[in-house]
Amino acid sequence: MLYNNFSEGQDQKTDQNRTNSGSTPYDDVFRTLVVEHKGLLLKLLNEMFTDIHYEGDEEVNTLNNAYFANRSEGNQDKMITDSAIEIIDHYGCRKLFHLECQSDNNGTMILRMFEYDVQIAIKEDSSVSDDRLIVNLPASGVLYLRSNSATPDNMIVTVNVPSGDHAQYRVPIMKLKDYSCDDIIDKELYFLIPFYLFNFEGDFDKIESQDEAFLDNFRKRYQEIYDKLREKLERGQIDVLTHHSIIMLSKKVIAALTAKRKVVKEEAERIMGGQVLDYETKELIRTGIAQGMSKQSADDIQKLADFFQKTNPEMTEKEAFEEAKKVLSN
């Protein structure tokens, strides 16, 4: 397989290109968290890669996540990584990461990881001369939203070279089901909260049966993590914009995961409906005004509308604008 770097404006024949992204609403939520909430991302990296520890205020840059791979008969696949990231620590040391979010194990994950790793390395961290090419592969990891007892803790990539030598590296697998409510809150792994409903997926049939005792148990267990997150907000341990975004992204996951589960959807949405409080709306206004946002500025109304739409993708442009006007007129 031959690789071409994908760059904006590159002349490609549309009818010969195929997008090989497999993008899902969960991928979109994952990318939003990576791009918009860098502090949450650094906590996730600390947990996934045991040999690193970031303080939380390092420089984080997201890299271009689209590449082309040449296939047979002149076709090209446009490959979309979930997240290619550059971290620059307090000493100026640069490290690349490649993260993927996986909702199903289809047996191709390890191959895709290696394909993406090579692409990222060639484009972002390689040096070439007339007689030498050096590529530095990124540190790679996967978040599995679904897993079972057969899911390994790591994937291993081994590259054999003609001399008989080989290079090997480990791709850690982070399994959502391994993290309880207390684990997520105590370790500040708030990045995982929008996906938390996956941990209840095995109980969906029982919830749909509307057994009252079981429903009550689900309500208490699912609401617990959001109540604890709210406590963090009210104590000033998490900012209001981050809290708002986590709630809105949780709603997007709920909509996708419960599309065919009426009772689960209603119960989860009811819990979410109580999470965006008058307190939070007031804090959004206060934060905006403190940052120079004017109640009369049309530009700032649009900025707030853009924020609402970004964190609540189901909201239309008109609805977001009207909500922003309402908030800034209070």
Order of alpha helices (4+ residues) and beta strands (2+ residues): beta-beta-alpha-alpha-beta-beta-beta-beta-beta-alpha-beta-beta-beta-beta-beta-alpha-alpha-alpha-alpha-alpha-alpha-alpha-alpha
